[in-house]
Amino acid sequence: MATPETRHLKISVQGIVQGVGFRPFVYNLAKKLALTGSVANTGQGVEIFISGPCRKTDRFLDLLKTEPPPLARISDIQVSDATQSPQADDFTIVPSADGSTKTTLISPDIATCTDCINDIFSSGNRRYHYPFTNCTNCGPRMTIIRHIPYDRTNTSMACFPMCPSCDGEYHDPTDRRFHAQPNACPRCGPVLSWHDRQGNRLCQDNKESLIHCASALAEGHIVVIKGLGGFHLAVDAASDESVRKLREKKNRYGKPLAVMAADLEKAGQVVFLGEEERELLSSQERPIVLAVKKENTLSPELAPGIRELGVMLPYTPLHHLLFTTPGCPQVLVMTSANLSDEPICTGNREALARLSGIADFFLFHNRDIVTRVDDSVARVVLGRKRMIRRSRGYVPVPLAIEGAERAILGCGAEQKNTFCLSRNGQAFVSQHIGDLKGPENMVFFEESIEYFRQVLEICPTEVACDLHGDYLSSRYAATLGLPLQRIQHHHAHAAAIMAEHDLDRGLAVIYDGAGLGDDATVWGGEILHVQGCRYERLAHLAHLALPGGDRATREIWRMGLSLLAGAGLDITRDSTLPGSLAAIPTGIRRTVATMMQKKINTPATSSVGRLFDAVASLLGIRQDVAFEGQAAMELETLAWSGWETTGPETASGRYSATITKKNNRLMLDYRPLVHWILEDLGREVPGPAIALSFHLWLVRSTLALLDHLSSRCSTSTILLGGGCFQNVLLLEMMTTGLEENGFRVFSGEQIPVNDGGIALGQVFITAITPSTITL
């Protein structure tokens, strides 16, 4: 029994406490305070037994809570009196205990820390120029873990027995590699190898492989580089020829390509960086950061017609060493190593089989990637970080969600898919899966769900999916035999924002491309009054026709014609058309007109995303798109040009808010907008001014609607969601206008506003719904 002078405590710590130096921290803290006992990893986290004077045990608990290791994230600490004193006269780290229920959290992969960078560039260090250097404060985590507890035997490092020197570090409590599971050095760890496109190994040596890689990139070749959670396709970002060749071989025309700059100074030479962008670029997560391009020596083929460029900094020792290898270009394209619409590769043989038609050479290593994780993408808007794609560096850190106690699986959307699993008030949103097209993507989706279920040991008892039953994610949900809740797409968008910001109601402005509405039409320009698990559709964009269905999302001249017809204009008459659509043959226009009149393969939509396409078509920006959102991004870039050259005060004042009412529901009426655009085109008003006027019209009209609806609903809370709010100009103007009028404005920050947040919204709605119904 403990005396007033002595306490024997059992302490259970949950959170991200494995693989982040937590046990060494506990060990050294206990030794410093002369406490006895032990520490071990368990399936639930870390279990500590301590014994010593009350004064010292109290100090131990205080420092445990206030000064944990930099990568640790403590979610809960349970302290109780131990039933008996620890049978030890010292403090020890004991073998991990594998409990029956695993609830510990896994750390994401973390960028190389400053200490490890110093190691690889210090000539006297035994890890000098070693591309797999790491410690408890950095390196691979999620991508190498097969099972928990997080011990070396349960990772892809199990096949690399530590040499005596590494083993000595591993067992030395004074070393920062004390119990660092991926610990390795040139004598015992993974090694690089250099291969041609036939798979022939040309060399297996770290230094020589990097020299070959740098030379190949400088000579204009395409190189596949194996990283943490997948492979990159790399080329010299300054070479027009190399970038064009990569686009052609990868079948990725027009879509922006991300680059990796050697350091922060070089990044600042290619994009404009504020303090927040610099901090985000340099953070331990190392996402791709979207920032405004500078005029520089990089290829204009990287992001043609688009204002921003995605830039990231090196996040592995391999990257740091490659950029310091003589001759290596200092800015490289680093794009996911896959064909368009396919998942990224994870294995060397898989990469050769799928990418030998694209790449000239392959830089491999022999450490297995357990689960694929793509690069994260973020930007800064109004001083706040906004995730565009949440993946490496952030996943699988959970979000605390009030009410999400049950084990629920949210299967997400069809595009930009993520899934979400919940338990004990925590929601685990998966890494970016992508568009669920083709069998390979569904295999990635299903294997990732199984990985999360096994590693986190979550067995869902309920499942949620999109209202659209033909989405592959919805079809998958229906096969599980669990109570199923089908959730309207835009309601889920709103719920994701509510979950992130701990809100229970608000007016949600959801502007995106498409989502099945509960009236069987295609929604996408909605204002919803959301109260917990219920919503009411209060307003929307007046319906547009989608002539040809999904074809209209790619052949956006169809949306241009639809917009004209919706405004009451005869698209079969040449005099009706702006110059941008004059080349469309009369016969085709007549066919489209007939389709719309007779509603043949022409669903109705309220999509603001399609409105952006239609306006881009009228302005002649483009008539076909190579990827989702291309026309909208280029329209935004044009509007920014108008903002920066003449300012909003010169935009046409005639583009005022236009609101109508139909069937007791308010609508944004685009018909006056169309006539204003045509008049400005006829007067040869510059395209940037018209593009800016369109953005201002959308903001003014939305603000007018919200001003009316907020008093009706007695709320000043506004949620801005959907893919259209990736448009920085739209988000900034809308947020500023609302806040100036006294509204509280929330949007996605940790979780994307695009379809990458749908799964979280599905879980949140299901969690707060009294019961689910199997459909």
JOKA-V673973 format. One record per run of one state. SS is the DSSP state (2 for helix, 1 for strand, 0 for the rest). FROM is the first residue (numbers start at 0). LEN is the number of residues. If there is no record, write none. Layout:
SS;FROM;LEN
SS;FROM;LEN
This chain:
0;0;5
1;5;11
0;16;5
2;21;11
0;32;3
1;35;7
0;42;3
1;45;8
2;53;13
0;66;6
1;72;9
0;81;9
1;90;3
0;93;3
1;96;1
0;97;12
1;109;1
0;110;3
2;113;7
0;120;14
1;134;1
0;135;2
1;137;2
0;139;2
2;141;3
1;144;1
0;145;6
2;151;3
1;154;1
0;155;8
2;163;7
0;170;21
1;191;5
0;196;4
1;200;3
0;203;2
2;205;13
0;218;4
1;222;4
0;226;4
1;230;6
0;236;3
2;239;11
0;250;8
1;258;3
0;261;2
2;263;7
1;270;1
0;271;3
2;274;8
0;282;5
1;287;6
0;293;14
1;307;6
0;313;3
2;316;8
0;324;6
1;330;6
0;336;11
2;347;8
0;355;5
1;360;5
0;365;11
1;376;5
0;381;2
1;383;6
0;389;9
1;398;2
0;400;7
1;407;3
0;410;6
1;416;1
0;417;2
1;419;4
0;423;2
1;425;4
0;429;4
1;433;1
0;434;4
2;438;18
0;456;5
1;461;5
0;466;5
2;471;7
0;478;4
1;482;5
0;487;1
2;488;13
0;501;3
1;504;12
0;516;5
1;521;10
0;531;2
1;533;8
0;541;2
1;543;4
0;547;3
2;550;4
0;554;2
2;556;10
0;566;7
2;573;3
0;576;2
2;578;3
0;581;4
2;585;13
0;598;3
1;601;4
0;605;2
2;607;11
0;618;11
2;629;16
0;645;2
2;647;3
0;650;8
1;658;4
0;662;2
1;664;4
0;668;2
2;670;12
0;682;4
2;686;27
0;713;3
1;716;5
0;721;1
2;722;4
0;726;1
2;727;13
0;740;3
1;743;4
0;747;7
2;754;14
0;768;7
